Amino acid sequence: MSTTRARLPDRLLRGALVVLAPLAFAFIVAHILWGMLVALVLFPLLPSGANDALVKFWSRILLVALGIRLELQRDPEAADIDATRGALLLINHVSWVDVFVVAAVTPARFVAKSEIARWPVLGRFAVAVGTVFVERGRRHAVAHVNHTVTARLRAGQSIGIFPEGTTTDGSRLLVFHANLVQAALAAPAPVIPLGLQYRQDGLPSTAAAYIGDTNLGQSLWRILLAPRLTARLHWLPAVPCEGRTRQAIAGRAREAIGAALALPEVTAADESADRQPDRPLATAS
């Protein structure tokens, strides 16, 4: 009897989520369209500080609509979040939601694959909010993106990259690619690791993982039906860059994230078995 009583709240909650999920889905679609309209119409007219505040506000509303609680854990030795500008953020990659989790905490723009720019709706939105696009497979593409990111960093804009280059289920860290770390050395700019983990009832969760053959709609529905989903973001101390190569900096960032999340690091030899098919939001960086 006690077991049945213990499970009853979860059953009621899941039933409520099934009923409310279609409404949440409709609200999210409307929220995205509203965000696109604001980005296209107001962003060109407003100062960058106002745009940053709008992106942060918009992202927080999206997380609420998704039923994701944001939990920020800042290392005592890390830089003040509100004062951080012009930093290169290195983030482990689990989901398409990652971008909005980070944007809900700090004003940042992201590097993404060029396919997004050609999407009929979200592509316009991504362009309007200042996404940096990279055309993988094209000669000199990385050099061009490095030049753009360096200029953005020097102008005081923080840039987020996902150096694994693809998503995982959150249970391991793939090798961090270091190409875009060169922009931080050229600027110069601080390199700040951010460790991101999705959790339910105090344990790691794969509910938000955007992996395998899951499409965006399926992923969204799975998130909406996940009770008590939390996105825990670890804001870690900047990696010392002086005298280090970009590969060494990426490696140190990976070690810091792995330690914060208590995750094993996949070796290069084993990585091919762990990699997921390319996702539009991820870039090998």
N, C-alpha and C positions, 0 to 999 in steps of 0.2 A: 504493500500500500504506500509506504514512504517513497519508494522509487517512482510510482505513478505520480504522486504529488510533486516530486522534485522535477519531473519532466513536463508537467502540465504547463507551467509558464512558457517554456520553450515552444510547446505545441501551439499555444494561443498566440505567441509572438509570430511564429512562422505563418500561421493562418492569417493574421492581420497583415503581414508583409505581402502575402499573395494577393489580398484584396486591394492593398494600397499601391502595389508596384505599378499597375497601369497608370494611375494618377501621377505617380512620381516620374514615370517615363515621359508622360506628356509634358509635365512641368520642365523636365530637363531639356527636351527639344525646344520648348519655348524660351528657356533660359539661354540656350546656345544661340538661337536666332536673335534674341535681344542683345547678347554680347557682341554678335557680329555687327549688328546695326550701330551699336555704340562705338565699336572699334573703327568702323568705316566712316561714320559721320563726325563723331566728337574727337577722336584721337588726333586728327590733323589740326584741330583748333585749340587743344588744351596743352599746357606745359607738361613735360615728362613726368613731373611729380604727381600731377593729377591723374595721368594715365596709369602710373604705377599703382596708385591707390585704388583705381577702378578695377584693375586686373586682380589685385589682392582681394577686394570685396567680392568680385564676381566668382573667383575661385572658391572662396569660403562658402558662398551660397551653393555652389555646385556640390561641394563635399557634403553639405547638410542634406541636399536633395538626394544624394546617393546613399545617405544613411551612414556615412563614414565620419567617425569622430577623429579629430586631429589631435595628436599628442606630441608635443615638442619637447625634446630632451637636449638641452644645450650643455655641452661640456664646460665646466668652470673655467678652463683655460682657453676656451674658444672666444673669438672676437664677438663683440656686441652685434646682434643680428640687425637691429634697426639702423646701426651706423655703417653696416657693410655695404660698400658700393664698389663697383669695378673689380669684382672677384670672379675667378673661374671656379664654378661649382662642379665637382665630380660626384656623380650620384649612381648608385647601383640601380639596375632597371628591372622592375617586376611587371608593371602595368602601364596602360595608357593614362591611368589616373595619376601617375607619378608627377607629371608636369604640373598638375593643378594642386597637388599637395605642397610642392615646393613654392609655387606661385602664391599660395595662401599664406606663406610665411615671410617671403622676401621678394622684392621686385627683381625679377630675372627674366631674361629671354632665353630661348633654347635653340640648339642646333638640331635640325631634323632633315630627313631625306626629302629630296626635291619633289617626290610624288605628291606630297601633301599640298604643295602650292597649286596643283592642278585639280584638286578636289573641288566640286562645284560650290559647296557652301563653306565647309570648314577651311578650305584652302584660302578663300578670301579673308577669313577671320585670322588665320595663321599669319598671312602676309601683313595684315593691318596691325597686329600686335608686335611686329618686329622680329619674327622668327628668322633665323639664319638658315638658309637651305644649302645642302651639299648634294651634288650630283655624283653619286658613287659610280666608279667605273670610268669616269672621264679624266683624261690627263690634266694635271695641274688643278684638279678640283679641290683637293685638300689645301694646296697653297693659297688658292683664292679665298677659301673659308677662313684659313688662318689669318690672312690679311684683314678680312672683315671683322673677325672676332677681336683681333689686336686693337683695331680702331675703336670698337665698341668698349673694350676694357679701358682704354686710355680716356675715353669720354665719360667714364664713371658708371657704365652699365654692367651689371653682373650677367654672366652667361652660364647657362647650365648645359652640361653634356653628359651623356650616358656612355662611359668608356667601354662597357662590355660589348656595345654594338648590337645587342639584342636583349630580349626579355628572358628571365628565368622564373622558376616557381618560387623564388625567394629563399631556397634552402641552401644555396651555394653562391660563390662569386666566381664568375668567369675571369679570364685574363683581361686586364685593362689595357686598351690600346692607347698609345701616347701621342699620336700625331698632333692633335689639337692642343695638347699641353704646351706646345711650342709658342702658342699665342700668349700664354701667361708669362713666359720667359722674355718674349719680345716686348711686352707692354711697358714695364713689367707689372705683374698683378699677383695678388695672393691666390693660392690654390687651396680651396676649402672642400674637404670631403664631407658628404652628406650620406648617412646610412638610413635607408628606408625599409621598414618592415610592416607588413599588414598582420594584424592579430585579431583573434576572437577569444574572449574569455581568458585572457592572459597568456594565450599560446599562439605561436606563428600560424598563419592561415594562408591558404592558397586561393581564397575566394576571389581576390582581385587579380590574380595572375593572368596575364594575357599571353598564353602559350599554346603550342600545338596547333590544332585546326580551328580553335575557337575564333569566331568572328566578333566584330565590335558589338553587334546587337546581343549576341549570346553572352558576352562578357558583361555588358551592362545589366542584363537581366539577372545574371548570377550574383552580381554585387548587390542589386536591389533586394534580393531574397536572402542575403547573408545577415543574420542578426548580430548586433553588437560588434560591428566591424570597426576596427581602429587602425589608422595610419600613424605609426610611430616614426617620427623623423629625428634622427640624431644629428645635431649640429656640432661638428668636431673641430678641433684646432687646425689652423692652417698648416700645410706641409711646408717645412723650410725648403726654399728653392735655391738659395745661393750655392753655387758650386756643384749643383746636381744636374744631371741630364733629364730630359723629359721622361725617359723610361723609368729612371729612378724615382722621380716625383710621382708618376702614376702608380708605381709599385708601392710607395709609402702610403698613398691614399687608399689603395686597395687593402693594405694591411690594417690601416686604421678603421676602415669600414667593417672589415671582417672581425676585428676584435670587438667593436661596438655591438655588432649583431650576433656575435658568437657563431659565425659561419665558416665552413671549410672553404679553402681556396682551391679551385680546380686548376690542375696543371695544364700547360699548353698541349701536352700529349693526349690528355683526356678530354680536352675541350670540345672536339668535334662531335662527340657523342652527346654532349650536354646542350649544344647550341640549338636554338629554335629557328624556324624559318624567319626570314627577315620581316620585321614589322615597320610600318611607315614612320613611327615616332622615334625609332632608334637609329643611331648612326655609329658606325665603327669609328671611334675617335682616338 
